[in-house]
Amino acid sequence: MTSQWISRRALARGSAAAGVALLAATGGVGGAGVAAARAARRRGAWDPKGLRAALADLAHPPATSAQLAAAHGKDRWYGSTGVTKLGGHRPPRPDDAFRAGSVTKPFVATVVLQLWAERRLRLGDPIGRHIPGLLPPASAAVTVRQLLNHTSGLPDHRGLPDLGTPEAALRHRHDRWTPYELVETVAHSGPKFAPGTRQEYRGVNYVLLALLIQELTGRPYGEEVTARVLRPLGLRRTWFPGTDPRLRGPHVRGYLRMTDGSLRDATTYDQSSAWGEGELVSTVSDLERFHEALLSGELLPPPAVDRLFALPPDTVRMPDGTPARYGMGLQRVPLPGGVTLWGKTGETYGYRTRMFATRDRRVRFVLAYTPTPLRAKEDMVERVVAALPLIRA
């Protein structure tokens, strides 16, 4: 019997879907503000006042801090609000660490595509060829490509704890998982749909890809990402915590609102339950550098960069019938006026990250904030997008 549970994987999946709908909405920012923002964007202008206002409203959604790094061509903007710790006075800074959640996935995808470019694997390889014995035969036939773009159809998890309340989330904060135990939760049967025919966002796809990196390179995936991505780019404040539940050095604390209305610190958390799908710790400045390098081709040759943006065929749809929106590591968000953003959402308890840019890198931003509800609306992202010179209307 499938257990009833809500995990960081479910939170991130729901948040990503909501983010697409809200970012694509034309009526998300009301009245005269929309007209003024559109007029400014037609002139290609920033709206610094709007960016400041986007961050300043820590009531929608309820949050303890927010910071935003944005760029338009060579012009850059940074702002922050709130405090890194309740009871303190210091606002967040660009090099303060936070939990980035599913923003882990583009880092994993980058290394997989590097290995593909080095001809150490083929995207059509079944995962069972490289990692035998973990999945039943039908699931073991799922390809590397289908894991990268979330068309694997792997079955729903079984045996995970019910994390449907903030109290439960904190009660399980020190649970420790191995990646093999995570894979075992989907090894009970074959795919829920024919692989490659639908797209359903699944974190476990990237747990398997992280295991693939380890199998091909002979060392832990975090070490391989560090050697291939973090160290070459100088990302000194980005790391993979493994089973260490703490955040090191200057960091932003995350909080959860309990059902009785009180706030509890959720910063300390064993991220082994996310591992290759969502354990990354990073900073706004590091994610800004990584995203720019990824989209510019600094990390991948041109054919591999193209794969980041390669959506499945038009016949492949999300479970709700909407068009597929995940490439091989990046998420597509269409906006009014023909503009498209590419990047990734990330979420874990007390933390939310949004890293997006136009493909030509003309406009890009990294937003990191600390919402306190277990599930928070996308109001802040919507306000940020409204203040950027994006819509060509």
HELIX and SHEET records of a PDB file:
HELIX    1   1 ARG A    8  ALA A   24  1                                  17    
HELIX    2   2 GLY A   31  ARG A   42  1                                  12    
HELIX    3   3 PRO A   48  ALA A   56  1                                   9    
HELIX    4   4 THR A  104  ALA A  117  1                                  14    
HELIX    5   5 ILE A  127  HIS A  130  1                                   4    
HELIX    6   6 PRO A  137  ALA A  140  1                                   4    
HELIX    7   7 VAL A  144  LEU A  148  1                                   5    
HELIX    8   8 PRO A  166  ARG A  171  1                                   6    
HELIX    9   9 PRO A  179  GLU A  184  1                                   6    
HELIX   10  10 VAL A  204  THR A  217  1                                  14    
HELIX   11  11 TYR A  221  VAL A  225  1                                   5    
HELIX   12  12 THR A  226  LEU A  230  3                                   5    
HELIX   13  13 ARG A  231  LEU A  233  1                                   3    
HELIX   14  14 GLN A  271  SER A  273  5                                   3    
HELIX   15  15 TRP A  275  GLU A  277  5                                   3    
HELIX   16  16 VAL A  284  SER A  296  1                                  13    
HELIX   17  17 PRO A  302  LEU A  308  1                                   7    
HELIX   18  18 PRO A  336  GLY A  338  5                                   3    
HELIX   19  19 ASP A  379  ALA A  387  1                                   9    
SHEET    1   A 6 ASP A  75  GLY A  82  0                                        
SHEET    2   A 6 ALA A  63  HIS A  72 -1                                        
SHEET    3   A 6 VAL A 363  PRO A 371 -1                                        
SHEET    4   A 6 TYR A 351  THR A 358 -1                                        
SHEET    5   A 6 THR A 340  THR A 348 -1                                        
SHEET    6   A 6 GLN A 331  PRO A 334 -1                                        
SHEET    1   B 2 PHE A  98  GLY A 101  0                                        
SHEET    2   B 2 LEU A 280  SER A 282 -1                                        
SHEET    1   C 2 TYR A 255  ARG A 257  0                                        
SHEET    2   C 2 LEU A 263  ASP A 265 -1                                        
END                                                                             
